[in-house]
Amino acid sequence: MVISTMTIDAGVLDSTFVSRYASTPLPRNKMPEKPTTCDAAYQIISGELMLDGNPRLNLASFVTTWMEPECDKLMMEAINKNYVDMDEYPVTTELQNRCVNMIAHLFNAPIGEDETAVGVGTVGNTEAIMLAGLAFKRKWQNKRKAEGKPYDKPNIITGANVQVCWEKFARYFEVELKEVKLREGYYVMDPVKAVELVDENTICVAAILGSTLTGEFEDVKLLNELLTKKNEETGWDTPIHVDAASGGFIAPFLYPDLEWDFRLPLVKSINVSGHKYGLVYAGVGWVIWRSNEDLPDELIFHINYLGTDQPTFTLNFSKGSSQIIAQYYQFIRLGFEGYKLIMKNCAENAKSLREGIEKTGKFEVVSKDIGVPLVAFSLKDSSIYSVFDISENLRRFGWIVPAYTMPANAENIAVLRVVVREDFSRSLVDRLITDIQKVLADLVSTVAATSSLESTKNVKVAVVKKTVEETVQEITSYWKKLVNKEKTTGVC
Ligand SMILES: Cc1ncc(COP(=O)(O)O)c(C=O)c1O
């Protein structure tokens, strides 16, 4: 290892950063006056980053944490390509278009073999959902204007279980969000209630294929049936968007007969995550429209200052190309069979985890067998310890397992959730079950030790363990303070 020459400058401070290459501390919040050698900069930063959690043990996230080295190599080779320079990087653009078409076919879009699908790659589902929402809003406004009706009060219907990006869409683009409340034991949008909320100002009903909270698929087929009937009765033509962020790359492979996509006539657009079960690292989502008619032309910008005419419909301009290339790699590397095998493995591992968790006798599993491969589970008895205690204690073993409360009106249910990704192997599943058992035993003995200490001291203090409701209240008021009364589940 080469030890570099150091530039020593006494003036800069903070002993937080330590390296054998540099004895001069760096300022924490101000740009240093002088350059640092590249190896010193590397060592300082990589040393500090060690304190981050291990992504592979982060069971909170759906987002891909492992890819093949060949794909890592391709991504590094493309790291300096700005995706938006389509004229300069026409092959990258072509790969994006191929991905859009592959996904559209996977979702049964009504396009002929020689036709081109309508869709775009995004930085994630949030951008994809903003674009889909904007298209619905603009279409609805155009129709209302043409009919000479007011168009200033658009609304959108979702379940209370939607991811926060839907709330962002509603607030940023001034659309009222009408949420179908949940209830104990039913943690997804009820299609009957959703259709009841639809009125002439509804720009669309958004269903989720793979609820973020429990992985459960919402019943898009029933929603399509009920909405078709309501549209016939009222003369409206309220459409459906499917947020298939997690389920879009699960259902076609594991449940091909489940009708949730463009096979249903009212489904006009679908978003899906490249960086979740699309199996690419963070930074890619997709939105596909049923047809050209569903994407109002005035939302598409045409720029030509980079060379040729470029149609764009995105919220941002520049972005990396690596994720698009990686998505294409996964599609051709795995093919339908490869994706199917991986999703099957994930489902098998989720089943094994579910069984292990049930065997402890302490939990009730709230996720369903059919859905995104994850296990969401609540405590049968929270009088001694809570799911939040379990989550905190699992950190000792390196596991990151989120605990959270359900949204309105099921806030009294608190759950732990483990997402099973491709790299969460069966041996890790077994290890996690063992560690959960250890945590449960430790929590019981800690409480017992505390009680006996208190009784020997003869102090009249009861071991007050909070009930779930009390913990929920505490957490809710904490978050409310932080986000000014806005809902957040803190999971993605
Ligand atoms: C159902 C659903 N929609 C949207 C999102 C937001 O996705 P992204 O993080 O890619 O913006 C998530 C994230 O977990 C999700 O689960």
Ligand as a Chemical Component Dictionary entry (heavy atoms), coordinates in Angstrom:
data_LIG
# 
_chem_comp.id                   LIG 
_chem_comp.type                 NON-POLYMER 
_chem_comp.pdbx_formal_charge   0 
_chem_comp.three_letter_code    LIG 
# 
loop_
_chem_comp_atom.comp_id 
_chem_comp_atom.atom_id 
_chem_comp_atom.alt_atom_id 
_chem_comp_atom.type_symbol 
_chem_comp_atom.charge 
_chem_comp_atom.model_Cartn_x 
_chem_comp_atom.model_Cartn_y 
_chem_comp_atom.model_Cartn_z 
_chem_comp_atom.pdbx_ordinal 
LIG C1 C1 C 0 -46.528 0.480 -3.386 1  
LIG C2 C2 C 0 -45.419 1.498 -3.479 2  
LIG N1 N1 N 0 -45.562 2.560 -4.291 3  
LIG C3 C3 C 0 -44.598 3.481 -4.409 4  
LIG C4 C4 C 0 -43.426 3.401 -3.687 5  
LIG C5 C5 C 0 -42.364 4.466 -3.842 6  
LIG O1 O1 O 0 -41.311 3.917 -4.573 7  
LIG P1 P1 P 0 -39.918 4.632 -4.836 8  
LIG O2 O2 O 0 -39.162 4.472 -3.566 9  
LIG O3 O3 O 0 -39.317 3.849 -5.962 10 
LIG O4 O4 O 0 -40.151 6.050 -5.204 11 
LIG C6 C6 C 0 -43.223 2.313 -2.833 12 
LIG C7 C7 C 0 -41.990 2.186 -2.047 13 
LIG O5 O5 O 0 -41.809 1.305 -1.273 14 
LIG C8 C8 C 0 -44.256 1.329 -2.725 15 
LIG O6 O6 O 0 -44.128 0.268 -1.922 16 
# 
loop_
_chem_comp_bond.comp_id 
_chem_comp_bond.atom_id_1 
_chem_comp_bond.atom_id_2 
_chem_comp_bond.value_order 
_chem_comp_bond.pdbx_ordinal 
LIG C1 C2 SING 1  
LIG C2 N1 SING 2  
LIG C2 C8 DOUB 3  
LIG N1 C3 DOUB 4  
LIG C3 C4 SING 5  
LIG C4 C5 SING 6  
LIG C4 C6 DOUB 7  
LIG C5 O1 SING 8  
LIG O1 P1 SING 9  
LIG P1 O2 DOUB 10 
LIG P1 O3 SING 11 
LIG P1 O4 SING 12 
LIG C6 C7 SING 13 
LIG C6 C8 SING 14 
LIG C7 O5 DOUB 15 
LIG C8 O6 SING 16 
# 
